[in-house]
Amino acid sequence: MDIEELIHHIVTLPIQDRRKIIQVVLKTIEQEQNDVELTEQKQATIKRRIDEIESREATLIPLSEVKNEMRKRFPKKHHYPL
């Protein structure tokens, strides 16, 4: 069975089964993302950004403002769940 056949089969399943498949697949993706090792450069960047936030050097923007700005910039062109 190739990927197209698999997809066709999955989308014809009852919604409960499709939800279960989604949950399992997402869980495996999250696990793989958590398994990725951070390079020293990425660790340094994370530490620098945390320090900037804690020292209040960084300006934080509330998520609601970010979402509003994204909606203004990209109205109905994209179907992202904002």
C-alpha positions in Angstrom: 0.0 0.0 0.0 1.5 3.3 -1.0 1.0 6.6 0.9 -2.0 7.7 -1.3 -3.8 4.5 -0.7 -3.1 4.7 3.0 -4.5 8.3 3.1 -7.5 7.3 1.1 -8.2 4.4 3.5 -7.7 6.7 6.6 -10.1 9.4 5.5 -12.8 6.8 5.0 -12.6 5.6 8.6 -15.0 6.7 11.3 -14.1 9.9 13.0 -13.2 8.2 16.2 -10.6 6.1 14.4 -9.2 9.1 12.5 -8.9 11.0 15.8 -7.0 8.1 17.4 -4.6 8.0 14.4 -4.0 11.7 14.6 -3.3 11.5 18.3 -0.8 8.6 17.8 1.0 10.3 14.9 1.2 13.6 16.7 2.6 11.9 19.8 5.3 10.3 17.8 6.2 13.6 16.2 6.4 15.3 19.6 8.7 12.5 20.8 11.0 12.8 17.9 11.2 16.6 18.3 12.0 16.2 22.0 14.8 13.7 21.0 16.5 16.3 18.9 19.8 17.4 20.5 20.4 21.1 20.7 23.7 22.3 19.3 25.9 24.5 21.6 24.9 27.5 19.4 21.2 26.8 19.9 21.7 26.3 23.6 23.6 29.6 23.8 20.8 31.4 21.9 18.1 30.0 24.2 20.1 31.0 27.3 20.6 34.5 25.8 16.9 34.9 25.1 15.9 33.7 28.6 18.4 36.2 30.1 16.9 39.0 27.9 13.4 38.1 29.1 14.4 37.9 32.8 16.3 41.1 32.7 13.4 42.8 30.8 15.6 43.7 27.9 13.3 41.9 25.5 9.9 43.3 24.7 7.3 40.6 25.0 4.1 40.8 22.9 0.9 39.2 24.1 -0.2 36.3 21.9 -3.6 38.0 21.2 -1.7 41.0 19.7 0.4 38.7 17.5 -2.7 36.9 16.3 -4.4 40.1 15.5 -1.4 41.4 13.5 -1.1 38.1 11.6 -4.8 38.3 10.7 -4.3 41.9 9.4 -1.3 40.9 7.4 -2.7 37.7 6.0 -6.4 38.0 5.7 -8.1 34.8 4.5 -5.1 34.0 2.3 -4.0 31.2 4.6 -6.0 28.8 6.6 -4.0 28.8 9.9 -5.9 28.4 13.1 -5.4 31.8 14.6 
